[in-house]
Amino acid sequence: MSVEPRILHRTEHWMVVDKPSGWHSVAGPGDQSDVETWLRDHEPACHDQDDGGLVHRLDLLTSGCLLVALDNATHDFLRSSMSGRTDVVIGKQYLARCDAGLSDVGQFELYFSKRHRGSRKMTVKTFGSPNELGRCTWQSQGRVGRGELLAVDIIGPGRRHQIRAGLSHLEHPIHGDMLYGVPTDSRPLCLHAWAITLEGQRVVSPPPDWTR
């Protein structure tokens, strides 16, 4: 039996779900495994909500924490908070494995924009408009195999592919990243949504095997 999502933490108004790698976040055409459909089927509070209550998304091969609202008002509020439009800060921390060589502690402030319609990749620049700014800090967790494990915190509103495109711009692409790294058949994508912090509660998704 394939691995399915599971609930990591639940409150009256929101919960955090553990997304498996290989599952889509939202429903799409064709026969696919997606968290939105799973939520509609398993959680009555999510059945009639936009995106099944999902507040944000993760890439197909990224595993880990997804924040889910359990009512429409909370959904709207948390979506606004994710975009930096409220005073509530939602902490998002990831684990990423890349080639060694970055400083043990570091940060980047880069600008992310779409290349052109239909392109899957983001363009990364050192200047741009405020709504393109993406900020991250990282701290090394030590060597893992032939690479190094980083704990990466997104500061402020996140941008599409921020960690993947940002580390690639620094010439340390994430291992297994077919889009921003070296085109190989390596698997999996070594990016995991490790923790979400909201209302003083830090919810953690168990790290995958590639972190050890």
Contacts in CASP RR format, 6 or more apart in sequence:
PFRMAT RR
TARGET T0000
AUTHOR 0000-0000-0000
METHOD contacts of the structure
MODEL  1
MSVEPRILHRTEHWMVVDKPSGWHSVAGPGDQSDVETWLRDHEPACHDQD
DGGLVHRLDLLTSGCLLVALDNATHDFLRSSMSGRTDVVIGKQYLARCDA
GLSDVGQFELYFSKRHRGSRKMTVKTFGSPNELGRCTWQSQGRVGRGELL
AVDIIGPGRRHQIRAGLSHLEHPIHGDMLYGVPTDSRPLCLHAWAITLEG
QRVVSPPPDWTR
2 20 0 8 1.000
2 33 0 8 1.000
3 20 0 8 1.000
4 20 0 8 1.000
4 38 0 8 1.000
5 17 0 8 1.000
5 18 0 8 1.000
5 19 0 8 1.000
5 20 0 8 1.000
5 23 0 8 1.000
5 35 0 8 1.000
5 38 0 8 1.000
5 39 0 8 1.000
5 66 0 8 1.000
6 17 0 8 1.000
6 18 0 8 1.000
7 15 0 8 1.000
7 16 0 8 1.000
7 17 0 8 1.000
7 18 0 8 1.000
8 15 0 8 1.000
8 16 0 8 1.000
8 17 0 8 1.000
8 18 0 8 1.000
8 65 0 8 1.000
8 203 0 8 1.000
8 204 0 8 1.000
8 205 0 8 1.000
9 15 0 8 1.000
9 16 0 8 1.000
9 201 0 8 1.000
9 203 0 8 1.000
11 199 0 8 1.000
11 201 0 8 1.000
12 70 0 8 1.000
13 69 0 8 1.000
13 70 0 8 1.000
13 71 0 8 1.000
13 74 0 8 1.000
14 55 0 8 1.000
14 67 0 8 1.000
14 68 0 8 1.000
14 69 0 8 1.000
14 70 0 8 1.000
14 74 0 8 1.000
14 78 0 8 1.000
14 198 0 8 1.000
15 67 0 8 1.000
15 68 0 8 1.000
15 70 0 8 1.000
16 65 0 8 1.000
16 66 0 8 1.000
16 67 0 8 1.000
16 68 0 8 1.000
16 196 0 8 1.000
16 203 0 8 1.000
17 35 0 8 1.000
17 39 0 8 1.000
17 65 0 8 1.000
17 66 0 8 1.000
17 68 0 8 1.000
18 63 0 8 1.000
18 64 0 8 1.000
18 65 0 8 1.000
18 66 0 8 1.000
18 205 0 8 1.000
18 206 0 8 1.000
19 25 0 8 1.000
19 35 0 8 1.000
19 58 0 8 1.000
19 62 0 8 1.000
19 63 0 8 1.000
19 64 0 8 1.000
19 65 0 8 1.000
19 66 0 8 1.000
19 193 0 8 1.000
20 63 0 8 1.000
21 60 0 8 1.000
21 61 0 8 1.000
21 62 0 8 1.000
21 63 0 8 1.000
21 188 0 8 1.000
21 189 0 8 1.000
21 208 0 8 1.000
22 33 0 8 1.000
22 60 0 8 1.000
22 61 0 8 1.000
22 63 0 8 1.000
23 33 0 8 1.000
23 34 0 8 1.000
23 35 0 8 1.000
23 38 0 8 1.000
23 60 0 8 1.000
24 32 0 8 1.000
24 33 0 8 1.000
24 34 0 8 1.000
24 35 0 8 1.000
24 36 0 8 1.000
24 60 0 8 1.000
25 34 0 8 1.000
25 35 0 8 1.000
25 36 0 8 1.000
25 54 0 8 1.000
25 57 0 8 1.000
25 58 0 8 1.000
25 66 0 8 1.000
26 34 0 8 1.000
26 35 0 8 1.000
26 36 0 8 1.000
26 51 0 8 1.000
26 54 0 8 1.000
26 57 0 8 1.000
27 34 0 8 1.000
27 36 0 8 1.000
27 37 0 8 1.000
28 34 0 8 1.000
35 54 0 8 1.000
35 66 0 8 1.000
36 51 0 8 1.000
36 52 0 8 1.000
36 53 0 8 1.000
36 54 0 8 1.000
39 46 0 8 1.000
39 52 0 8 1.000
39 53 0 8 1.000
39 54 0 8 1.000
39 68 0 8 1.000
40 46 0 8 1.000
40 47 0 8 1.000
40 52 0 8 1.000
43 68 0 8 1.000
43 70 0 8 1.000
45 70 0 8 1.000
45 71 0 8 1.000
46 52 0 8 1.000
46 53 0 8 1.000
46 68 0 8 1.000
46 70 0 8 1.000
49 69 0 8 1.000
49 71 0 8 1.000
49 72 0 8 1.000
49 75 0 8 1.000
50 75 0 8 1.000
52 68 0 8 1.000
53 68 0 8 1.000
53 69 0 8 1.000
53 70 0 8 1.000
53 75 0 8 1.000
54 66 0 8 1.000
54 67 0 8 1.000
54 68 0 8 1.000
55 66 0 8 1.000
55 67 0 8 1.000
55 68 0 8 1.000
55 69 0 8 1.000
55 75 0 8 1.000
55 78 0 8 1.000
55 79 0 8 1.000
55 82 0 8 1.000
56 66 0 8 1.000
56 67 0 8 1.000
56 79 0 8 1.000
56 82 0 8 1.000
57 66 0 8 1.000
58 64 0 8 1.000
58 66 0 8 1.000
58 193 0 8 1.000
59 161 0 8 1.000
59 164 0 8 1.000
59 189 0 8 1.000
59 191 0 8 1.000
61 188 0 8 1.000
61 189 0 8 1.000
61 191 0 8 1.000
62 189 0 8 1.000
62 191 0 8 1.000
62 192 0 8 1.000
62 193 0 8 1.000
63 192 0 8 1.000
63 193 0 8 1.000
63 205 0 8 1.000
63 208 0 8 1.000
64 192 0 8 1.000
64 193 0 8 1.000
64 194 0 8 1.000
64 205 0 8 1.000
65 92 0 8 1.000
65 193 0 8 1.000
65 194 0 8 1.000
65 195 0 8 1.000
65 196 0 8 1.000
65 203 0 8 1.000
65 204 0 8 1.000
65 205 0 8 1.000
66 193 0 8 1.000
67 78 0 8 1.000
67 82 0 8 1.000
67 90 0 8 1.000
67 196 0 8 1.000
67 198 0 8 1.000
69 75 0 8 1.000
69 77 0 8 1.000
69 78 0 8 1.000
77 86 0 8 1.000
77 88 0 8 1.000
78 88 0 8 1.000
78 90 0 8 1.000
80 86 0 8 1.000
81 88 0 8 1.000
81 89 0 8 1.000
81 90 0 8 1.000
82 90 0 8 1.000
82 157 0 8 1.000
82 158 0 8 1.000
83 157 0 8 1.000
84 156 0 8 1.000
84 157 0 8 1.000
88 198 0 8 1.000
89 156 0 8 1.000
90 196 0 8 1.000
90 197 0 8 1.000
90 198 0 8 1.000
91 153 0 8 1.000
91 154 0 8 1.000
91 195 0 8 1.000
91 196 0 8 1.000
91 197 0 8 1.000
91 198 0 8 1.000
92 153 0 8 1.000
92 154 0 8 1.000
92 158 0 8 1.000
92 193 0 8 1.000
92 195 0 8 1.000
92 196 0 8 1.000
92 197 0 8 1.000
93 151 0 8 1.000
93 152 0 8 1.000
93 153 0 8 1.000
93 154 0 8 1.000
93 194 0 8 1.000
93 195 0 8 1.000
93 196 0 8 1.000
93 197 0 8 1.000
94 151 0 8 1.000
94 152 0 8 1.000
94 153 0 8 1.000
94 154 0 8 1.000
94 163 0 8 1.000
94 191 0 8 1.000
94 192 0 8 1.000
94 193 0 8 1.000
94 194 0 8 1.000
95 141 0 8 1.000
95 149 0 8 1.000
95 150 0 8 1.000
95 151 0 8 1.000
95 152 0 8 1.000
95 191 0 8 1.000
95 192 0 8 1.000
95 194 0 8 1.000
95 207 0 8 1.000
95 211 0 8 1.000
96 138 0 8 1.000
96 149 0 8 1.000
96 150 0 8 1.000
96 152 0 8 1.000
96 163 0 8 1.000
96 167 0 8 1.000
96 174 0 8 1.000
96 190 0 8 1.000
96 191 0 8 1.000
96 192 0 8 1.000
97 144 0 8 1.000
97 147 0 8 1.000
97 148 0 8 1.000
97 149 0 8 1.000
97 150 0 8 1.000
97 174 0 8 1.000
97 175 0 8 1.000
97 190 0 8 1.000
97 210 0 8 1.000
97 211 0 8 1.000
98 147 0 8 1.000
98 148 0 8 1.000
98 150 0 8 1.000
98 167 0 8 1.000
98 172 0 8 1.000
98 173 0 8 1.000
98 174 0 8 1.000
98 175 0 8 1.000
98 190 0 8 1.000
99 146 0 8 1.000
99 147 0 8 1.000
99 148 0 8 1.000
99 172 0 8 1.000
99 173 0 8 1.000
99 175 0 8 1.000
100 143 0 8 1.000
100 147 0 8 1.000
100 148 0 8 1.000
101 148 0 8 1.000
101 172 0 8 1.000
102 138 0 8 1.000
102 140 0 8 1.000
102 148 0 8 1.000
102 150 0 8 1.000
102 170 0 8 1.000
102 172 0 8 1.000
104 139 0 8 1.000
104 140 0 8 1.000
105 137 0 8 1.000
105 138 0 8 1.000
105 139 0 8 1.000
105 140 0 8 1.000
106 137 0 8 1.000
106 138 0 8 1.000
106 139 0 8 1.000
107 135 0 8 1.000
107 136 0 8 1.000
107 137 0 8 1.000
107 138 0 8 1.000
107 155 0 8 1.000
108 135 0 8 1.000
108 136 0 8 1.000
108 166 0 8 1.000
108 169 0 8 1.000
108 170 0 8 1.000
109 133 0 8 1.000
109 134 0 8 1.000
109 135 0 8 1.000
110 124 0 8 1.000
110 125 0 8 1.000
110 126 0 8 1.000
110 133 0 8 1.000
110 134 0 8 1.000
110 166 0 8 1.000
110 169 0 8 1.000
111 124 0 8 1.000
111 125 0 8 1.000
111 126 0 8 1.000
111 127 0 8 1.000
111 128 0 8 1.000
111 129 0 8 1.000
111 132 0 8 1.000
111 133 0 8 1.000
111 134 0 8 1.000
112 122 0 8 1.000
112 123 0 8 1.000
112 124 0 8 1.000
112 132 0 8 1.000
112 134 0 8 1.000
112 159 0 8 1.000
112 160 0 8 1.000
112 161 0 8 1.000
112 162 0 8 1.000
112 165 0 8 1.000
112 166 0 8 1.000
113 122 0 8 1.000
113 123 0 8 1.000
113 125 0 8 1.000
113 128 0 8 1.000
113 132 0 8 1.000
114 122 0 8 1.000
114 123 0 8 1.000
114 160 0 8 1.000
115 121 0 8 1.000
115 122 0 8 1.000
115 123 0 8 1.000
120 179 0 8 1.000
121 161 0 8 1.000
121 165 0 8 1.000
121 179 0 8 1.000
121 180 0 8 1.000
122 159 0 8 1.000
122 160 0 8 1.000
122 161 0 8 1.000
122 165 0 8 1.000
124 165 0 8 1.000
124 166 0 8 1.000
124 168 0 8 1.000
124 169 0 8 1.000
125 132 0 8 1.000
132 159 0 8 1.000
133 159 0 8 1.000
134 154 0 8 1.000
134 155 0 8 1.000
134 156 0 8 1.000
134 157 0 8 1.000
134 158 0 8 1.000
134 159 0 8 1.000
134 162 0 8 1.000
135 154 0 8 1.000
135 155 0 8 1.000
135 156 0 8 1.000
136 152 0 8 1.000
136 153 0 8 1.000
136 154 0 8 1.000
136 155 0 8 1.000
136 162 0 8 1.000
136 163 0 8 1.000
136 166 0 8 1.000
137 152 0 8 1.000
137 153 0 8 1.000
137 155 0 8 1.000
138 150 0 8 1.000
138 151 0 8 1.000
138 152 0 8 1.000
138 153 0 8 1.000
139 150 0 8 1.000
139 151 0 8 1.000
140 148 0 8 1.000
140 149 0 8 1.000
140 150 0 8 1.000
140 151 0 8 1.000
141 148 0 8 1.000
141 149 0 8 1.000
141 150 0 8 1.000
141 151 0 8 1.000
141 211 0 8 1.000
142 148 0 8 1.000
142 149 0 8 1.000
143 149 0 8 1.000
144 210 0 8 1.000
144 211 0 8 1.000
144 212 0 8 1.000
147 175 0 8 1.000
149 211 0 8 1.000
151 194 0 8 1.000
152 163 0 8 1.000
154 162 0 8 1.000
154 163 0 8 1.000
161 179 0 8 1.000
161 180 0 8 1.000
163 174 0 8 1.000
163 191 0 8 1.000
164 173 0 8 1.000
164 174 0 8 1.000
164 177 0 8 1.000
164 179 0 8 1.000
164 180 0 8 1.000
164 191 0 8 1.000
165 180 0 8 1.000
167 173 0 8 1.000
167 174 0 8 1.000
167 180 0 8 1.000
168 174 0 8 1.000
168 177 0 8 1.000
168 180 0 8 1.000
168 181 0 8 1.000
173 180 0 8 1.000
173 181 0 8 1.000
173 182 0 8 1.000
174 180 0 8 1.000
174 181 0 8 1.000
174 189 0 8 1.000
174 190 0 8 1.000
174 191 0 8 1.000
175 186 0 8 1.000
175 189 0 8 1.000
175 190 0 8 1.000
175 210 0 8 1.000
176 184 0 8 1.000
176 186 0 8 1.000
176 187 0 8 1.000
176 188 0 8 1.000
176 189 0 8 1.000
176 190 0 8 1.000
177 189 0 8 1.000
177 190 0 8 1.000
177 191 0 8 1.000
178 184 0 8 1.000
178 189 0 8 1.000
188 208 0 8 1.000
188 210 0 8 1.000
190 210 0 8 1.000
190 211 0 8 1.000
192 205 0 8 1.000
192 207 0 8 1.000
192 208 0 8 1.000
192 211 0 8 1.000
193 205 0 8 1.000
194 204 0 8 1.000
194 205 0 8 1.000
194 207 0 8 1.000
195 202 0 8 1.000
195 203 0 8 1.000
195 204 0 8 1.000
195 205 0 8 1.000
196 202 0 8 1.000
196 203 0 8 1.000
197 203 0 8 1.000
END
